[in-house]
Amino acid sequence: MFHRARELFTIITRGRYELQFEEGPPPAFTARDTSSGHTLGLDQLSSGTRVQLLMAIRLAFVENVERGPKLPILLDETLGNSDELRAGAIIDAAIEISRNGRQVFYFTAQGDEVARWKARLAQIPEDDRPTVTVVDLAEVRQDAGIERLPVQQPDAANNRVPAPEPGDMDRDAYGAALRAAGIDPWSDTLGGVHLWHAVPDNDALYNLIRQDLRTWGQLSGIAGTAGGATLAMMNVDEPTWQRAAARMRVLETALDTWRIGRTRPLTNGDLAECGDVPPKALPQIADLLAEAENQADALIRLLLDRNIPGVDAGAIERLQGWLLDHRFMTTARPLGSDEIRQRTLAAAANDVELGRITPNDANDILAQLPTPAHR
């Protein structure tokens, strides 16, 4: 039941979240943000996402306990608590349920919800579209005295911002049009990396963006949890997926290699989380950190040179150990451009040999890294 619920939740949220089960005590469902890697409790999710999570769990439960014929699923104005993007994702989940042989009834008194269903279904090729019937109960009853809400397009304020079409733009120009963010070399996960870095083909990238798939965490979450059939429904072919996954493996290797001998900037927030710094000393240490230009090794030298109340030699030694463990300090030699390139290309050799990527893909990824001279 859990695995099916996770699959449905991934589809509904467009890969933004992955359902997790914490055995406890007490046992609980949580959701992992695929972009940041953070795990969130139900009370930390938006109201719309909580509705989606509960919908996935309930549907999975129904599938698990029923025996014999698949009974219909009835949804009553389920889109009412969702914005345009989430509404489209819930509709996609219902379509996926129907593909597995289950009838779905959707009840609504809202004309804009009828329009949402029609608009989404119209995007599916006719030969792949589920059988759909719209029943207007007022017409069936022939009750002209009851006020009827017109079928109209959703409020423009709730519509998603249309993805810019690439047209004749080159790859860099399209990345600028999408406002694709650069790569943060110190992020703990690749989930937040914009798909522009993973999918170099503009048309394939546009297909994903217009379906509100913008980060590697979303795409990899859908592929890993919902599988190839869902990717195919989104018109993502196997070569596009394989190339994207291979490019991200290259990026992971390149970042791991780039980080050798380099340190991440230290912030006051990091020091507060450390636990080895007396709280009363934090204001004075913050002044020293600014003087050290956020470099941990320079901060340690200043702490050894200054007399900060409550910060003795033992505290400085413990802080230094924590800084080394968390990559704020290092004893390794930083690698130069040629060494980074050689190691990255060597790691990518298997994907190149299998035709998933070309050496130009690896070079393109390497070009996105900060200059090796950066600390």
Residue pairs with C-beta under 8 A, 6 or more apart in sequence:
1 60
1 61
1 63
1 64
2 19
2 21
2 60
4 59
4 60
4 63
4 64
5 19
5 56
5 57
5 59
5 60
5 61
6 18
6 19
6 20
6 56
6 225
7 225
7 226
7 227
8 55
8 56
8 59
8 60
8 93
8 96
8 97
9 17
9 18
9 19
9 31
9 52
9 53
9 56
9 57
10 17
10 18
10 19
10 221
10 222
10 225
10 226
11 89
11 92
11 93
11 96
11 222
11 226
11 230
12 52
12 55
12 56
12 86
12 89
12 90
12 92
12 93
13 49
13 52
13 86
13 89
14 85
14 89
14 211
14 212
14 213
14 218
14 222
15 34
15 213
15 217
15 218
15 219
15 220
15 221
15 222
15 225
16 33
16 34
16 35
16 217
16 218
16 221
17 31
17 32
17 33
17 34
17 40
17 45
17 49
17 53
17 221
18 31
18 32
18 34
18 221
18 225
19 29
19 30
19 31
19 53
19 56
19 57
20 29
20 30
20 31
20 32
20 39
21 27
21 28
21 29
21 30
22 28
22 29
22 30
28 41
28 42
29 42
29 53
29 57
30 39
30 40
30 41
30 42
31 39
31 40
31 42
31 45
31 49
31 53
32 38
32 39
32 40
33 39
33 40
33 191
33 217
34 191
34 215
34 217
34 218
34 220
34 221
35 189
35 191
35 192
35 215
35 217
35 218
36 189
36 191
36 192
37 188
37 189
37 191
42 50
42 53
45 53
47 81
48 81
48 82
48 83
48 86
49 86
51 78
51 81
51 82
52 82
52 86
52 89
52 90
55 78
55 90
55 93
56 93
59 73
59 97
62 71
62 73
70 100
70 101
70 102
70 103
71 102
72 102
72 103
72 104
72 105
73 94
73 97
73 102
73 103
73 104
73 105
74 104
74 105
74 107
75 94
75 104
75 105
75 106
75 107
76 107
76 108
77 107
77 108
77 109
77 110
77 113
78 90
78 106
79 87
79 90
79 91
79 108
79 110
79 113
79 116
80 110
80 113
82 90
83 158
84 116
84 154
84 158
84 159
84 160
85 160
85 212
87 113
87 116
88 116
88 120
88 212
89 212
91 116
91 117
91 120
91 121
92 120
92 233
94 104
94 106
95 120
95 121
95 124
95 130
95 233
96 230
96 233
97 104
98 104
98 130
99 130
106 113
106 117
108 114
109 149
110 149
111 149
111 150
111 151
111 152
112 151
112 152
112 153
112 154
112 155
114 134
114 151
115 151
115 152
115 153
115 154
116 154
117 132
117 134
118 134
118 151
119 153
121 129
121 130
121 132
124 130
128 233
136 148
138 144
138 146
138 148
160 212
162 210
163 178
163 206
163 209
163 210
164 174
164 177
164 178
165 206
166 174
166 177
166 202
166 203
166 205
166 206
169 177
169 202
171 200
171 202
174 196
174 202
174 205
175 196
178 194
178 196
178 205
178 209
180 194
180 195
180 196
180 197
181 194
182 368
183 193
183 197
183 251
183 255
183 368
183 369
184 192
185 255
185 258
185 259
185 262
185 369
185 370
186 259
186 264
186 265
186 327
187 193
189 217
190 216
190 217
190 248
190 251
190 252
191 215
191 216
191 217
191 220
191 221
192 215
192 216
192 217
193 215
193 216
193 217
193 248
193 251
194 214
194 215
194 216
195 205
195 208
195 209
195 213
195 214
195 215
195 216
195 218
195 219
195 244
196 205
197 216
197 247
197 248
197 251
197 365
197 368
198 216
198 219
198 244
198 245
198 247
198 248
199 205
199 208
199 240
199 243
199 244
200 243
200 247
200 361
200 364
201 240
204 236
204 240
207 234
207 235
207 236
208 214
208 219
208 234
208 236
211 234
213 219
213 222
213 234
216 244
216 248
219 236
219 241
219 244
220 245
220 248
222 230
222 231
222 234
223 231
223 241
223 245
228 238
228 241
231 241
242 356
243 356
243 357
243 361
245 356
246 348
246 351
246 356
246 357
246 361
247 357
247 361
247 364
247 365
249 347
249 348
249 351
250 344
250 347
250 348
250 351
250 357
250 361
250 362
250 365
251 365
251 368
253 343
253 344
253 347
253 348
254 340
254 344
254 365
254 366
254 369
255 369
257 335
257 339
257 340
257 343
257 344
258 335
258 340
258 369
258 370
258 372
259 327
260 332
260 333
260 334
260 335
261 330
261 332
261 333
261 334
261 335
262 330
262 334
262 374
262 375
263 295
263 296
263 297
263 327
263 328
263 329
263 330
263 375
264 327
264 328
265 294
265 295
266 289
266 294
266 295
266 296
266 299
266 323
266 328
267 289
267 294
268 282
268 286
268 289
270 326
270 328
271 277
271 282
271 285
271 286
271 289
272 282
274 319
274 322
275 322
276 315
276 318
276 319
276 322
277 285
277 311
277 315
277 319
278 310
278 311
278 315
280 309
280 310
281 308
281 309
281 310
281 311
284 308
284 309
285 299
285 303
285 308
285 311
288 299
288 302
288 303
288 306
288 308
289 299
291 298
291 302
292 298
292 299
292 301
292 302
295 375
296 323
296 328
296 329
297 329
300 316
300 319
300 320
300 323
300 329
303 311
303 316
303 319
304 316
320 329
323 329
324 330
324 331
334 372
335 343
335 372
336 372
337 372
340 366
340 369
340 372
341 366
344 362
344 365
344 366
345 359
345 362
348 357
348 359
348 361
348 362
351 357
352 358
352 359
352 362
